[in-house]
Amino acid sequence: MQRLLIIGGSDAGVSAGLRARELDPTTEVTLVVADRFPNYSICGIPYFLSGEVSRAEDLAHREASEIEAQGVRLLLEHRATRLDPAARRVVVRDPRGTETRLAYDKLVMGTGAVSVAPRLPGLELPGVFLLHWMGDALALHEFIEARRPERALIVGGGYIGMEMSEALSKRGISVTVVEFLPNLMSTVDPDLGARVGEELRRHGVRVLTGTRVEGIAAEGAGLKLEGSDGLSESTDLILVVVGARPQTTLGAEAGIETGIRGAFRVNRRMETNLPDVYAAGDCVETWHRVTQDPAYLPLGTTAHKQGRIAGENAVGGAREFAGSLGTQSVRLFDRVVARTGLNDADARSAGLDPLSVDSEHWDHKAYYPGASRMFIRVTGSRDSGRLLGAQIIGHYGTEVSKRIDVFAAALYHGMSVEGVNDLDLSYTPPLSSPWDPVQAAAQSWLAACTAGARH
Amino acid sequence: MQRLLIIGGSDAGVSAGLRARELDPTTEVTLVVADRFPNYSICGIPYFLSGEVSRAEDLAHREASEIEAQGVRLLLEHRATRLDPAARRVVVRDPRGTETRLAYDKLVMGTGAVSVAPRLPGLELPGVFLLHWMGDALALHEFIEARRPERALIVGGGYIGMEMSEALSKRGISVTVVEFLPNLMSTVDPDLGARVGEELRRHGVRVLTGTRVEGIAAEGAGLKLEGSDGLSESTDLILVVVGARPQTTLGAEAGIETGIRGAFRVNRRMETNLPDVYAAGDCVETWHRVTQDPAYLPLGTTAHKQGRIAGENAVGGAREFAGSLGTQSVRLFDRVVARTGLNDADARSAGLDPLSVDSEHWDHKAYYPGASRMFIRVTGSRDSGRLLGAQIIGHYGTEVSKRIDVFAAALYHGMSVEGVNDLDLSYTPPLSSPWDPVQAAAQSWLAACTAGARH
């Protein structure tokens, strides 16, 4: 009977534990969880804070009892403080400060990521929140309930900042987003970010891009934020969501190699350089299927997959992670913005010769009521014709998120843009066209590529 | 300058003509269209008859002038009456009976399909309609406007019959569907057909399955339909939609080989056995990508693809049709039912050893408002683990149609069921889960397959 120890009780850790038990019920699995919230959907935090999800407990992908019913032992509110790979031992500390040594035969590091805390005067003031784990969310929720803020300032225009701007707006709070870069949502191209900004403004969110935040100070019962171009804003609440970084100190100190942004370096079996030590999820470099290079792309979907693989391999499997494409969709008010693969800039950085072509298509036959236009940017290799990536922005309810997935499936298989036309996709007038928008966009790319080659 | 002649002005013919002109603007393209409606979306007929689309002209994928602007000459209301392949000549007849001989260098047959007319006494009575082409739709529309029927009987429970039952219900007509088979919608498994039946009944449609229609008679100003088990129904309108058959008489008489159900036999370049004669769309046998055998699967999506290939090859291309998967989605009231690939019975007929596993999943995270359950049946090969097909039924608005397309893309590439888990699909709580329902269903299949192997 072997002992599998897992540090981290979020997506990667829980997936690893459950998969190990599923494949080998004789394995003794212990999961060390830093907080009281194993397997919570941290992607759901904005919907709890918006009030759309009334109970924080509903955010659990699974209840603790369900995990335990699968034979996974949970050590809640235990922090791993030391890893001794030579002795195959981890020291954990409980809330009272008592330390325990846990021996392992196999170890999975699923320590996740933490919010980046910028060097900013005033970050420690009451009313200023970072947001990553459930504890942060509950603290913010309590603050909102107790203080009923009327104004909020969100520092950071990434997708979490955007989702939070919607969430706080839905609670009747007047929201301003401040982003340092010239556009919102750097995961998509600047002009798609600009369209996202329009959608937010249409719903009453104030958006300040190209604005540097310089400091936060207390002002009466509230706060004051100062920034570039003379920005001086009084507010009741400040949310700082400027990105996440892998939480790898414990492992790195024990000798686990790290790479991009300090994330654990793993091979496609999710093995670190240390024997019998795996790592998965937001704490690792992921392997990008298109560039075939490491990348840092922390996403819940990837964490689940990598955790499952680490768990399988920890009990004798030999499965390889198939790679990330950075596929993502975000819903903001009435729009969905989605991406997969490489954009033009990514592709150029990877030494490719990309061509990106924009087109707009009805989500379904225009004659059927309710049709709306969907913007699709296809990026392909100018010389090989290979599909490299796609970005879509369209109305909520127009299957944007599963349309990006059709591109993702094509990309997974290294299809050419032309090949996308060969896919036998479904059609009925209320839901698509005989050439799905995905294929119509591929045809626009082909026409532009051919026209370009002619010149 | 070569002359490309195309017989048939629906999806395949128009696609062929436009593609040929796009690739070689020197080609002289003539399109012979039997009616006045080139490139109409016949899939949209139910939505015209329901009143959701107010003008029949809106059903045109493209206006005649748009087609002509691409340099395609249209001969409307001309019927091809004789094909002489040795002389490379087609005789066409205009509405006044005048015959013209048209010479060609390359010919594309896009003659489509016609409604099957069962041997049924009374089929010729006023108030009884077959439904396939625009002319049928307009005649039915006029009848409804003039006579304001209160009751309608639909003979045939395939997807067109189902869509028409919804359409006529939406016009306030009381509808009864009579199907000979024990279940509706033979394109999906019987129990999915039964769920479709429940949806129709929930919306007031009366459904009689396992019922044979024996005859129609006039009864006062109305009609009477008699059937098995003493069925005797008075009604104002009868719609007979019991399937379609390829319209191939002209070509077959000229020596084009035919196969399944009399459809033209073509290779993957859409070439018939006659030199320089191509065929595409509902009049041909299609190549099934999973079974690698010919099949008869008339669908608009396939007609567009095959037409495009025939047009390309007619001007010197060498493109091959990638094959059909029979991917299809149908929306009925508040449900969407979709399928791709093989079901259990199809797979067994093809000599495979299938396992079909059912599972239900939330379309998005259950904690986010509006989640609903989606039923997914995955069919895979028990021995090889290869994905063979999938069927989904779920609520309208839950991305059922593009979820079947993720399966279709996986199927296209011959993925294993296990491989579906490796796809990097998008996730955000209002639209999916970290494992998309498609992947959760794949995992259910894997678990059942493993459990089965253990016994």
Interface residues (C-beta under 8 A of the other chain):
Chain A: D11 S41 C43 G44 Y47 E52 V53 D58 L59 H61 R289 L299 G300 T301 T302 A303 H304 K305 R308 A322 G323 S324 L325 G326 T327 Q328 S329 V330 R331 V336 A338 T340 K365 A366 Y367 Y368 P369 Y396 G397 E399 S401 K402 R403 I404 D405 V406 A408 A409 A410 Y412 H413 G419 N421 D422 L423 D424 L425 S426 Y427 T428 P429 P430 L431 S432 P434 W435 D436
Chain B: D11 S41 C43 G44 Y47 E52 V53 D58 L59 H61 R289 L299 G300 T301 T302 A303 H304 K305 R308 A322 G323 S324 L325 G326 T327 Q328 S329 V330 R331 V336 A338 T340 K365 A366 Y367 Y368 P369 Y396 G397 E399 S401 K402 R403 I404 D405 V406 A408 A409 A410 Y412 H413 G419 N421 D422 L423 D424 L425 S426 Y427 T428 P429 P430 L431 S432 P434 W435 D436
